[in-house]
Amino acid sequence: MRKKNILSAILLLFTTLIFSQSVYIGKLQEISHTSLDSVNNTIYVFFKDYYKKIDLETFEMDSVKMVVDPQFEFMGAKPLLVNSNYYFVHNSGGIVYKLQNDTIKRIDNSFNHKMQINSNIFVYNGRILRYGGYGFWSARNFFTYFDTDLLEWEALSPVNSKEVPKGTFDGLYTLDKDDAYFFNGKSIDDFNKTDTYFNNEVWNYNFKLQEWRYLGTANFIDLTHYVYPIRYKKSLLVLYTNGISTIDLVNNKLSKFKHGKYSMNLIPSLNHYFLNDRFYFFYFKENNKIYLKSVSENEFIGEFVSEKPFYSNYNLLKGSFSLAGSILLLAFLANVGFRQFKKRKKIVLLDNGLRYQNQFIEFDQKAMEILKLLVLGTDVSSIKILSVVEEKQYSAAHNERIKVQKLEEINLKIKTLLNFSDDIIQAKKSETDKRIRQYFVNKNLFFLSKKDILK
C-alpha cells in the first residue's frame, strides 16, 4: 500500500512538472508568425530565415533553417497547413508560397490584385479558401479557392441560395464540419464608396448544400486589446481587459467569464491556441523574451458570469401580434417621455441653427447642410463636405480654404454655445484608404427627431 502511494505521488509530481513546463521561443520583434499543427500536436514559430517546431507533449523544440525567396514577405502572408504542407497566402491578392524541403518559394500563376484585402482565409476539406475582402472601393461576398493542380484561384458559386450576404471584409469566422459562419465584418456604403460601416449581420454557409442562410444580427465584437480570438472547441474565445467571452455560433450562445490565473498574461499581437483540453499561449518572462506555456482550462478560464443568445432574428417573432402590439404601445409612450427628457439635455437641430436648453445660435444654409451630414450620417468624407461649400469660379486650393474656414466657424460657434474647449467636428484618416480624410461628430451630443431621421 505504501509503495502504491509513493508511486502515485511520483506520477502526480511528474505530470505536474510536464504540464507546468514552458519553453523559451525568442524575442517578439524577431517572430513573423505562429501556427498550430493539431494533427501532430506541434506549434510552429516562423522567423525571418528559420522556424522552430515545439512538440506539445514533451515541449522539445527543433530549429530548422529555411531558404526564403527574396520577394517573400512574412508579414504580408498567412501560414496555412494543408495535408502536412505549409502554404503562405498573401493577405490582399492571389500570391501563394509553399514551404518545400525547407525552402519557401512561390507556386501560384496569379498576381497581387489587391481585391481581397483582409478577407477570411482558411482551410476546408483540404483546400485553401478565402471569403470576402476589400478592393477598389467595394467588398466581396463570394468564396475563392486555390486549385493546387492549376495553381490558380477559382470561384465557388452558391447555386442553392435564395439570398446572399452583402460583401464584407475584416470580419470573423468559425468552422463546424461543413458549415462556415461569418460575422463582425465591415461593408461599403452603397451610395458613398469611401464610407465603411459595421455590418452586424450573421450568416451561415453550408459547403455541401452550397447554400447561404441568414441567421440574424449581433453586436460588435471589440478586438482592440487582443487582435486574434482563440479557436476554443466550437467557439471563438475573445479576451478583454475585464473578462473573457466565448461565441458559439452553432448553438447561438454568448458566454462570459472572469479571467483565470493566466489569461491576462498573453501577448496581444500573437496567435494563441487550444488543443486537447489545454491552452497554449505566448507570454513575456524577462528582457522582452517570449516563452510558450501550457495550462488547463480551469487555469485559463475563470468563474462563469452570464450567458445569452449571440445573435437575434426578429423575423422569428412574427405571429405574436397581440404581445408585440402591447409592447410597442408601452415602448411608444415611454419613448415619448424619454425623448422629451433627452431633448432638454441635448443640442436640437433646427432649419436655421441649433438650440441648446434656452440658447439659440444661427447658422447659414451651407453650415446647416454640413451639420446634418455629420449628425445624420456616418463618417463624412472631405470630398462630400467640399461639394457643399465649393464655388465653381474658384480654384481647388481656394475651395479647400473655404471648406476649412467653414468647419472652423461651425466649431467655434458650437463651442461657444456649449462652453466647450474641444472642437465638435473632428477629422481622421479612413481605415480602408489612408489618403481619404473623414470628418465626424459625437452624435450623443445631439437630439434627433423623427423628422430629422427621415430627412
Phi and psi in degrees as a GROMACS rama.xvg file:
@    title "Ramachandran Plot"
@    xaxis  label "Phi"
@    yaxis  label "Psi"
@TYPE xy
-65.4763  -40.5748  ARG-2
-64.1863  -38.7885  LYS-3
-63.9088  -40.5372  LYS-4
-65.9965  -40.4342  ASN-5
-64.1686  -42.2092  ILE-6
-63.2307  -41.649  LEU-7
-63.7386  -40.1453  SER-8
-65.3444  -41.4745  ALA-9
-63.8458  -42.4685  ILE-10
-63.0237  -42.5421  LEU-11
-63.1272  -42.9729  LEU-12
-63.5078  -42.8898  LEU-13
-62.8008  -43.9362  PHE-14
-63.0474  -42.6655  THR-15
-62.4224  -42.0853  THR-16
-64.2195  -41.303  LEU-17
-63.3278  -47.5866  ILE-18
-74.1145  -20.7347  PHE-19
-94.9833  7.92823  SER-20
-66.108  149.302  GLN-21
-138.77  158.553  SER-22
-137.498  139.906  VAL-23
-72.7043  133.559  TYR-24
-106.793  -50.0495  ILE-25
158.75  -162.253  GLY-26
-101.5  147.003  LYS-27
-57.2375  -44.4757  LEU-28
-67.6098  -13.6079  GLN-29
-91.5112  -16.2141  GLU-30
-87.1417  131.195  ILE-31
-95.3952  -49.161  SER-32
-152.278  159.41  HIS-33
-125.227  155.15  THR-34
-153.475  147.917  SER-35
-107.141  129.565  LEU-36
-104.273  93.4415  ASP-37
-70.8332  -23.9375  SER-38
-70.0518  -42.2466  VAL-39
-103.573  12.0211  ASN-40
51.7124  53.3584  ASN-41
-136.258  142.201  THR-42
-111.725  132.094  ILE-43
-102.459  136.258  TYR-44
-122.342  118.322  VAL-45
-97.7509  133.235  PHE-46
-113.881  -170.376  PHE-47
-62.5077  -45.6406  LYS-48
-136.7  23.0782  ASP-49
-161.23  168.084  TYR-50
-138.188  157.688  TYR-51
-115.403  137.336  LYS-52
-111.047  123.551  LYS-53
-112.623  120.594  ILE-54
-75.6355  118.773  ASP-55
-77.3131  -9.68051  LEU-56
-87.3707  -38.106  GLU-57
-111.448  -14.5957  THR-58
62.2864  21.2457  PHE-59
-76.6602  146.381  GLU-60
-129.914  135.452  MET-61
-114.825  142.326  ASP-62
-112.547  126.651  SER-63
-122.415  126.071  VAL-64
-73.8202  144.068  LYS-65
-124.528  151.515  MET-66
-101.508  122.118  VAL-67
-114.973  131.49  VAL-68
-55.1107  130.151  ASP-69
-57.8142  -26.4242  PRO-70
-83.3086  -8.81322  GLN-71
-78.9086  136.432  PHE-72
-124.247  114.382  GLU-73
-57.9459  -43.7476  PHE-74
-70.9303  -15.3143  MET-75
-97.5233  11.6766  GLY-76
-137.031  155.006  ALA-77
-111.664  127.001  LYS-78
-77.5433  135.657  PRO-79
-135.035  133.51  LEU-80
-97.3825  118.129  LEU-81
-128.425  114.593  VAL-82
50.533  49.3493  ASN-83
68.1168  11.8751  SER-84
-116.66  138.249  ASN-85
-93.7841  127.31  TYR-86
-114.829  153.069  TYR-87
-126.211  111.657  PHE-88
-101.908  128.387  VAL-89
-63.424  138.871  HIS-90
-70.5473  -18.7109  ASN-91
-122.485  -13.9771  SER-92
-141.727  -154.716  GLY-93
-98.2464  7.47725  GLY-94
-73.6312  134.01  ILE-95
-133.591  130.712  VAL-96
-112.145  160.504  TYR-97
-138.737  142.324  LYS-98
-88.805  107.704  LEU-99
-125.008  120.1  GLN-100
51.5197  44.9175  ASN-101
62.9866  25.3748  ASP-102
-124.512  127.41  THR-103
-93.9992  114.072  ILE-104
-136.608  154.308  LYS-105
-76.8859  139.201  ARG-106
-125.678  -9.52481  ILE-107
-83.5489  162.484  ASP-108
-110.395  38.2422  ASN-109
-116.68  -157.471  SER-110
-155.804  169.319  PHE-111
-83.378  81.8092  ASN-112
-78.5203  -12.8406  HIS-113
55.5484  37.1594  LYS-114
-109.731  0.479334  MET-115
-135.238  44.953  GLN-116
-65.2228  133.028  ILE-117
57.5647  36.9816  ASN-118
-79.5259  166.094  SER-119
-82.6539  121.177  ASN-120
-115.769  126.318  ILE-121
-156.981  175.792  PHE-122
-115.935  129.08  VAL-123
-135.488  128.322  TYR-124
53.4789  42.0425  ASN-125
75.2846  13.1233  GLY-126
-125.461  146.038  ARG-127
-84.6149  123.894  ILE-128
-123.664  156.684  LEU-129
-140.417  143  ARG-130
-125.474  138.636  TYR-131
73.3965  -156.552  GLY-132
118  153.411  GLY-133
-103.748  147.107  TYR-134
179.961  135.288  GLY-135
54.7948  52.7239  PHE-136
56.9586  33.7158  TRP-137
-152.99  164.444  SER-138
-124.472  140.978  ALA-139
-81.4067  152.215  ARG-140
-132.685  34.7456  ASN-141
-140.928  168.009  PHE-142
-98.1013  146.307  PHE-143
-127.055  155.141  THR-144
-135.176  152.453  TYR-145
-91.642  116.407  PHE-146
-82.6387  111.295  ASP-147
-74.1421  -10.9179  THR-148
-87.149  -49.5512  ASP-149
-81.1202  -18.2644  LEU-150
59.1009  37.1129  LEU-151
-135.027  166.778  GLU-152
-95.0493  135.265  TRP-153
-123.22  160.419  GLU-154
-99.72  147.702  ALA-155
-102.03  137.953  LEU-156
-109.128  127.754  SER-157
-80.8783  71.3004  PRO-158
-65.6429  -22.7352  VAL-159
-102.838  17.5528  ASN-160
-94.3141  140.417  SER-161
-93.9543  -18.8503  LYS-162
-146.761  155.297  GLU-163
-132.28  152.85  VAL-164
-74.14  163.086  PRO-165
-73.4948  146.961  LYS-166
-59.6308  140.045  GLY-167
-137.536  165.903  THR-168
-151.942  164.873  PHE-169
59.2769  35.1383  ASP-170
-107.954  -169.504  GLY-171
-115.552  160.9  LEU-172
-151.291  158.012  TYR-173
-137.127  154.822  THR-174
-120.062  139.826  LEU-175
-144.825  103.696  ASP-176
55.7583  -113.727  LYS-177
-96.697  9.29423  ASP-178
-111.336  138.172  ASP-179
-119.752  140.553  ALA-180
-120.986  132.663  TYR-181
-126.181  137.088  PHE-182
-164.983  171.693  PHE-183
64.9299  25.3458  ASN-184
-90.8267  -179.747  GLY-185
-114.662  149.247  LYS-186
-128.581  166.352  SER-187
-99.8021  136.104  ILE-188
-62.7473  131.747  ASP-189
-64.2037  -27.2635  ASP-190
-107.546  -8.62648  PHE-191
-141.961  99.3037  ASN-192
-69.9615  -6.74867  LYS-193
-94.6118  -3.10426  THR-194
-102.908  137.157  ASP-195
-118.478  158.868  THR-196
-148.469  157.798  TYR-197
-71.1484  124.248  PHE-198
-94.5937  111.091  ASN-199
-88.8641  8.45695  ASN-200
-80.2979  145.72  GLU-201
-114.932  126.624  VAL-202
-126.708  149.49  TRP-203
-119.171  136.488  ASN-204
-123.649  127.946  TYR-205
-101.841  117.815  ASN-206
-70.5113  -30.8104  PHE-207
-70.3934  -46.177  LYS-208
-82.1701  -14.9162  LEU-209
54.9328  53.0903  GLN-210
-139.929  134.495  GLU-211
-90.0308  148.811  TRP-212
-144.105  124.165  ARG-213
-78.4903  129.386  TYR-214
-101.854  -34.3126  LEU-215
152.539  -157.408  GLY-216
-124.566  152.75  THR-217
-140.208  159.326  ALA-218
-74.1857  159.194  ASN-219
-65.3568  135.656  PHE-220
-100.193  115.327  ILE-221
-83.5265  120.676  ASP-222
-111.142  27.7147  LEU-223
-62.3077  -44.3256  THR-224
-87.6406  -37.3705  HIS-225
-128.117  107.87  TYR-226
-68.6768  -36.3818  VAL-227
-110.747  110.176  TYR-228
-62.9413  153.345  PRO-229
-95.0487  132.819  ILE-230
-79.3405  104.404  ARG-231
-115.593  105.11  TYR-232
55.1773  -120.641  LYS-233
-96.8835  10.7378  LYS-234
-117.535  169.339  SER-235
-104.502  130.539  LEU-236
-104.008  121.144  LEU-237
-112.938  132.041  VAL-238
-100.529  136.587  LEU-239
-125.146  168.615  TYR-240
-66.4188  -26.8542  THR-241
-108.586  9.37923  ASN-242
163.129  -167.51  GLY-243
-128.808  141.139  ILE-244
-124.712  142.251  SER-245
-117.95  133.92  THR-246
-112.374  112.061  ILE-247
-108.006  98.4808  ASP-248
-72.1603  -31.9558  LEU-249
-61.4704  -43.7761  VAL-250
-105.67  7.00459  ASN-251
52.057  61.7993  ASN-252
-132.001  135.115  LYS-253
-115.92  110.136  LEU-254
-110.42  141.331  SER-255
-119.581  142.245  LYS-256
-136.912  160.322  PHE-257
-79.717  163.292  LYS-258
-67.1175  146.63  HIS-259
-88.931  -168.636  GLY-260
-63.0298  -35.7929  LYS-261
-115.144  -6.20526  TYR-262
-69.4722  -15.5899  SER-263
-87.3365  -2.95049  MET-264
-93.1551  -2.22038  ASN-265
-68.958  149.161  LEU-266
-81.8508  118.813  ILE-267
-62.1513  -28.673  PRO-268
-87.9286  0.933527  SER-269
-115.329  156.624  LEU-270
-76.9765  145.655  ASN-271
-130.094  163.485  HIS-272
-137.566  157.42  TYR-273
-128.913  127.184  PHE-274
-153.547  132.949  LEU-275
52.5864  48.3122  ASN-276
67.8643  19.0517  ASP-277
-135.525  148.33  ARG-278
-96.1381  139.368  PHE-279
-122.577  119.148  TYR-280
-138.936  156.964  PHE-281
-100.768  138.95  PHE-282
-147.764  159.423  TYR-283
-83.1797  140.135  PHE-284
-112.573  -56.9589  LYS-285
-161.986  152.095  GLU-286
51.6573  42.5945  ASN-287
62.8904  21.1807  ASN-288
-89.2675  135.961  LYS-289
-104.432  134.949  ILE-290
-121.539  153.719  TYR-291
-103.817  131.742  LEU-292
-130.605  151.329  LYS-293
-119.352  132.87  SER-294
-139.942  163.29  VAL-295
-78.0996  168.549  SER-296
-59.8084  -42.7654  GLU-297
-65.4806  -28.6528  ASN-298
-79.0094  -23.0524  GLU-299
-96.8527  -43.5731  PHE-300
-102.28  127.633  ILE-301
-87.6307  -154.635  GLY-302
-65.2668  139.249  GLU-303
-65.0177  137.448  PHE-304
-111.722  -53.8983  VAL-305
-162.625  167.48  SER-306
-148.419  139.5  GLU-307
-155.786  167.65  LYS-308
-62.4612  143.23  PRO-309
-80.113  -45.4208  PHE-310
-119.199  158.385  TYR-311
-124.631  139.97  SER-312
-125.269  99.1468  ASN-313
-72.5871  -11.0935  TYR-314
-65.1576  -24.0948  ASN-315
-72.811  -10.8374  LEU-316
-88.9086  0.0900424  LEU-317
-62.4211  141.176  LYS-318
111.473  -26.7029  GLY-319
-90.7642  61.138  SER-320
-66.9436  -41.8774  PHE-321
-64.3909  -49.2092  SER-322
-63.7524  -43.8261  LEU-323
-61.8572  -40.58  ALA-324
-61.9366  -42.2477  GLY-325
-64.8255  -42.5188  SER-326
-64.1617  -42.2919  ILE-327
-64.1289  -39.9146  LEU-328
-63.4955  -46.8295  LEU-329
-63.1053  -40.8358  LEU-330
-64.2419  -38.5102  ALA-331
-63.6621  -45.9445  PHE-332
-63.9313  -41.6604  LEU-333
-66.3687  -37.8892  ALA-334
-66.4527  -39.5571  ASN-335
-59.4923  -47.5806  VAL-336
-65.563  -40.5439  GLY-337
-67.7448  -40.421  PHE-338
-66.8509  -35.8889  ARG-339
-65.169  -38.0039  GLN-340
-66.592  -44.9141  PHE-341
-64.3312  -35.5688  LYS-342
-59.4955  -33.7462  LYS-343
-74.367  -19.4857  ARG-344
-101.523  -6.1092  LYS-345
-128.511  169.645  LYS-346
-77.0312  132.117  ILE-347
-105.363  127.231  VAL-348
-78.7252  124.324  LEU-349
-112.95  175.699  LEU-350
-70.7503  -28.5742  ASP-351
-122.406  13.3603  ASN-352
166.182  -161.476  GLY-353
-124.222  145.665  LEU-354
-122.521  132.442  ARG-355
-131.386  114.224  TYR-356
55.2048  -114.535  GLN-357
-104.465  14.2665  ASN-358
-109.554  149.665  GLN-359
-133.662  139.594  PHE-360
-133.155  132.561  ILE-361
-91.968  142.757  GLU-362
-128.064  152.809  PHE-363
-76.5223  174.783  ASP-364
-61.6096  -41.6155  GLN-365
-68.0808  -39.6079  LYS-366
-63.4075  -40.9111  ALA-367
-65.9689  -36.4311  MET-368
-64.1849  -41.1622  GLU-369
-64.4717  -44.889  ILE-370
-61.0005  -41.4884  LEU-371
-68.6111  -34.8436  LYS-372
-60.2167  -43.7425  LEU-373
-73.5004  -40.2488  LEU-374
-79.9157  -36.2929  VAL-375
-93.0118  -15.6152  LEU-376
-111.953  -166.246  GLY-377
-92.733  -159.338  THR-378
-57.0154  132.017  ASP-379
-106.25  129.739  VAL-380
-72.5724  156.315  SER-381
-59.7492  -35.4106  SER-382
-62.9042  -40.3703  ILE-383
-66.708  -41.4876  LYS-384
-68.0218  -38.8037  ILE-385
-61.1921  -36.5049  LEU-386
-65.4335  -21.6698  SER-387
-77.89  -39.8366  VAL-388
-102.195  -15.0538  VAL-389
-66.1323  148.116  GLU-390
-116.03  125.801  GLU-391
-60.2091  -29.7427  LYS-392
-76.6767  -9.61053  GLN-393
-99.6208  159.715  TYR-394
-72.9341  167.791  SER-395
-61.9162  -40.1761  ALA-396
-65.5058  -40.0988  ALA-397
-66.8272  -41.3605  HIS-398
-63.5047  -35.1789  ASN-399
-63.7544  -38.9479  GLU-400
-66.4807  -37.3418  ARG-401
-61.5011  -42.5357  ILE-402
-61.3418  -46.674  LYS-403
-62.5422  -43.059  VAL-404
-63.4017  -39.9357  GLN-405
-64.508  -42.6228  LYS-406
-65.2729  -39.2939  LEU-407
-65.3649  -38.1353  GLU-408
-62.9857  -45.4301  GLU-409
-62.1923  -47.204  ILE-410
-58.3685  -44.2712  ASN-411
-63.0814  -44.1115  LEU-412
-65.2212  -42.6263  LYS-413
-69.6266  -38.1199  ILE-414
-61.7964  -37.6286  LYS-415
-66.0203  -42.2483  THR-416
-62.5104  -42.4364  LEU-417
-94.7749  -9.3633  LEU-418
61.7971  42.7636  ASN-419
-97.5235  157.121  PHE-420
-101.03  -22.0946  SER-421
-96.8004  153.597  ASP-422
-67.3766  138.814  ASP-423
-78.3269  -42.0535  ILE-424
-89.7058  122.067  ILE-425
-124.349  163.986  GLN-426
-124.413  154.126  ALA-427
-153.577  166.438  LYS-428
-86.4613  145.393  LYS-429
-62.8438  139.989  SER-430
-67.6289  -29.5552  GLU-431
-93.5721  -23.6462  THR-432
-147.22  103.528  ASP-433
-63.8468  -13.9121  LYS-434
-75.5085  -19.5156  ARG-435
-92.8158  128.026  ILE-436
-98.0752  134.29  ARG-437
-123.634  147.852  GLN-438
-116.311  149.192  TYR-439
-153.523  161.333  PHE-440
-130.386  162.302  VAL-441
-79.2579  102.602  ASN-442
-67.8421  -17.2757  LYS-443
-67.2916  -14.9114  ASN-444
-79.0386  -14.744  LEU-445
-110.707  146.744  PHE-446
-98.9599  126.857  PHE-447
-112.377  120.103  LEU-448
-82.6265  167.337  SER-449
-59.6877  -36.3733  LYS-450
-63.0528  -41.2682  LYS-451
-63.7706  -43.4633  ASP-452
-63.6035  -41.9485  ILE-453
-66.1454  -30.5925  LEU-454
